[in-house]
């Protein structure tokens, strides 16, 4: 063999080595799957798609996505019209199964349904532990309860009915028109029938049935001695004559409780009784702050912002709590939400 033939063999050998490193034989893709981050969106919202191979590899960036047979750029889409969209993906000649995403005008959104319990109580009130016990029984059956302890009756330490947490709700009680304590009101205007511990189903039933067409979310921060709170209300139908109520509560308060019942330690004074969800301030008028009808139509989100000093009667900022709810023209609560300091809530959409 001459030297030119040998050189040719060597060149061919290195060419083969080069080819083996430059080209990778891809495993065949048998099937791909297309998923969306939601199957229902409101007009103006963006949906995000993902594409994976049958072995789980993410090929979203390499795949092509079609909506109603029209190719889109990337893997996101913002709907501008109501209706159902059929989406499919393609990769190396392999098509995914089609999925359907629906865009609507907001009217199809429902929200988690919660019940408000306003417990009119007093540290001096011997029958009031009965309601506290009933609330505990109800909470054992559902987490859809928001409780507010409204302490009455006197702020004068010399009075027999003195309560260190007394909060004047006489304006509200005049509307309710129910005398005496204890009394517990469900969604503000419905009496929780005594003896409350025997009527737990009355509370549970109010968490069931048709879900409300409005939901609430709160963003809360405390900076130094300033309380910043954004209360947001989202609507999935048209409402009118609504009012917003925002409470500031405190948990973990310890004070002796008179007790005539057989609950807890039985009849007698309960030393160092734990009082939670105690109403300390109302950031709106007690009967609610009106929301203009122009702000309560389907698809809208209404925001009420507060930036106020932390109420001076809060003894421990770590135990502060907030409750916001919406009432109708008859003062009945439509939906309610609670929050702690330092949280940013999303709407509880269904």
N, C-alpha and C positions, 0 to 999 in steps of 0.2 A: 504494500500500500504506500502510495507516495505521500509526501508531507501535506499536500493540499487535501487529500482524502481524510487524513487524520484530523486536520484542522476542522473540516466539515463535520466530522463525528463529534468533536468536542463542542462546537457551536450548537449543534442539535441537542446535545445533552443538557447544556446550560439553558437553552430555550425551553426544554421540557420542565426543568426545575423552576424556571421563572413562571411558566404557565400554571404550574401546580400551586404557586403561592398567590397568584393574582386572581384566581377564579375559585369561588366556593360554590359547590353544588347545594342548592337550597332544598330543604325537605318540602315535599308537597303539602299544601294547605288543603285539608279535606273540607273544612267548614269554618265559617266565621260567625260571630254573634255581634249584634248591634244593641246597645242599651242607651237609655236616656235618663237624665237625672230626675225626671218627673214625667208622668203621663198626662198631666193636666197643668196648664199654665194660663195666666191672665195675659190679655193683649198688652204688649209692651215689655213683657218679661222675656228673658233669654233662656233657651234650653240648651244643654250641653250633651253631646253624644260621645260614646266611647265604642271602639271596635276592638275585639279580641279574637285570636285564633282559637281553634278547638283545644289547644294545650295551654291557653291562658295568656299567651303573649299579647302585649298591648301594641296594636298596629294602627292606632287612631290616626297618627300623622301620615301614614302611608296609604291609608284607605281613601276611597272616594265615597261621598255621602250624597244621596239623592232624596229630595223632598218632592213628592208628587211627580216623580220621574225627571225632575230638574236638578242638575248638579249644583251643589253649593260650595262656597269656598270655606275651608276649615271645618270645624266640628261644632259650631254654634249657630243658633238661629233665633231671631227675635220675631215673634208673631205680630202681625199688624191687623189681622182679620179674624173673626170668630170662625170656628169650624174644625173639622178633623183633618189632620195631615198624615199621609202615609210615607214612611221613611224607610229606606233600605241602604245598605252599604255594599261596596264592591272592592275586592282586593285580589290581584293576580287572576282575574277571570272568575273568581268565586263570589257568589252573591249571598248576603245574609237573608234570614227571614225578615219580612217587613214588620215594622211596629207602627202603632198609631198614637199620635199625640194630639190632644185637643186643646185649642186656645179658646177662651171664653172672655166675656166682658166683666168678670168678677162676680156675677150673680150666682155662680155655682159653688162658691166657696162657703164652707161652714166652719165654725169655730168650736173649740172645746167648751163644754157647758159646765159652769160652776155655780154653786149656790152660796149666797151670803147669809150668814147667821149673825145678827146683832143681838148680843146677850146683855140685857139690862140687868145689872147686878149691883152688889154692894158688899163690902167687907163686913158690914153690920147686919146683913140680910141672912138670917139663919136658913132659909129655904133655898137660897141661891146656889149652894153647891150641887143641888139637884140638876140644874141645867148644865153646869160644868161637867158633871158625870155623863149626862146624856150626849154632850158634844164628843166626849171621848169614845162613847159607844158608836156614834155615827162615824167618827174618823176611822174606827177599826174596819168599817165596811167600804169606805170610799176616800180617795184623796182629792175629791172635787169640792171640798168644803173650804170656805174662807170665813174665819171667825173674827168678830170684833167684840171685845169686852167693853161695854159702856157702863162705867161705874157712876152710881148715884148715891147719896142724895144730898149730903151737906159737906161743905169745905171748912166748916167751923169745928175745930177740935173739941169745943165744949158741948156740941150737940150729940145726942144719943146715936144719931144716924150719920155720924162723921165717917167719911171715906177719904183717905189721902189722895185718891186718884179720881175724885169726883169731876165729871165733865158735864157741863150744862147742855143738855139736849132737849130742853123743855119745848123749843119750837117744833122739833120733830115729834116729840111725844104728843103734842097737841093735835097734830095731824093724824097720828096713829089712834089717838083717843082710847087708850087702854090703860087703866089705872093699876097701880100696885107693882110690886116686885116680888119674885123675879118675873120677867117676861122675856121671851125670846121671839124675835121676828125673823121670818125667812124671806129673803129677797125684799126686805124692808117693810112690806105691808101685810104679810100673812103671819098670823100667830102660830107658833109652834105649840100645838095643843098639849097642855099639862095632862097628866104627868109626862114630861118630855121623854123620859127614859123608856116609856111604853109606846112611844110613837116615833121610833127611829125611821120607819118606812116613809113617814111624811117628808123627811129630809132627803132620803135616798131617791124617792120618786121625782124630786125636783132636779136631780142630776140626769134624769133619763128623758127619753122622748126626742122631739125635734131639736136639733142643735141651733143655737142662735146665729143670726146673720150679721153679728158684729163681734169683734174680738178686741182685746186690750193687750198692750205691751208697755213696759216701763223701762227707762234707762235712768239709773240712780247713782249719784256720786255725792260724797261729802268731802269738801275741800276746806280744811280748817274748821271754821264755825258756820260755813255756808252749805246749805242743802240745795243740790241741783237735781231736778227731777223733770224728765220729759214723759208725759203720759200720751200714748198714741192709741187711737181708736180707728179700726179699719172696718169698712162697711161693705156688705155684699148684697144689700138691697137698699131701697130708699127709705129713710126714716124722717120723722119730724118731731119737734117738741121734745128733744132729748136734753138731759142734764148730766153733767159729770160731777162726781163726788170723789175727793181724794183725802184719805185719812193718813195720819201718822200714828203708829202704834209703838208700844214698847213691850218686850217680853222679859221674863225672868225677874219680875218684881215680887218681893217677899214681904208678906204682911199677914198678921193673924186674921183668920176668917171665922166668924160665928157660924155654927152649924147646928141645925135642928134635925138634920136627916140622919139616916143610918149609913150614908156613904162616907168614904175615907175613914176617919177615926171614930165616926159615930157622933152622937149628940155631944155638944160642948164646943168650946173654941178650938179650932185647929191652929196650932202654933206654926208660924213660919210657912204659911200656905203659899204655893206658887201661883202667881197671877200672870197669865200670858195674854198677848194680843190686846193689851189695855190701850184704849183710845186716849191719845195725848194732845192731838191737834187735828184741825180740819183745814186744809189748804184752800178749799173752795168754800162757798157758803154751805152751811149744813144741809140745806135742802137741794143743793146742787147748783152748778153754774151752767147756764143755758148755752147750748151749742147751736149756732145758726143753721137753719135748715139747708142752706146752700153748701154746708160742709158735711152733710150726712147722707149723701147719695151714693149709689152703688159704685164701687171701685175707688172711692176716695179714702184717704187716710187723714184724720184730724189729729193735730198735735197741740197739746197745751203744755207750756213750759213754765216751771217754777224755779226761781233762784232766791231763796229766802234764808234767814238765819235759822239754824237748828233750834227747834222749840226749847225754851229754857227749862221746861219741866222734864226733859229727857235726862235720865240719870246715867245711862250707859249707852254710848253710841254703838257698841257692838251688838246691842239687843234691839236696835231700831228696825221697824218694819213698815211697809207701805201697802195700802189697799186702795185700789181705784175701781169704781164701778159706774155704770151708766143706768139711769132711770128713765122711764117713759113719762108721759104727761100725767099719769096717775101715781107717780112716785114709786112704781114697781121696778125692781132691779131686773135689767135684761141680761147682763153678764158682769162678771167681777173677776179681778186678778189681784194677786198679792206679789210683793217683791221685797228683797232685802237690799241693803246698801251695797253699791259696787257691782251691780248686775246690769247687763244689757239684754233685754228679753226680745225674742222673736214672737211673732204672732202664732198662736196655737191653731193653725189652719188644718182642716180635715179635707 
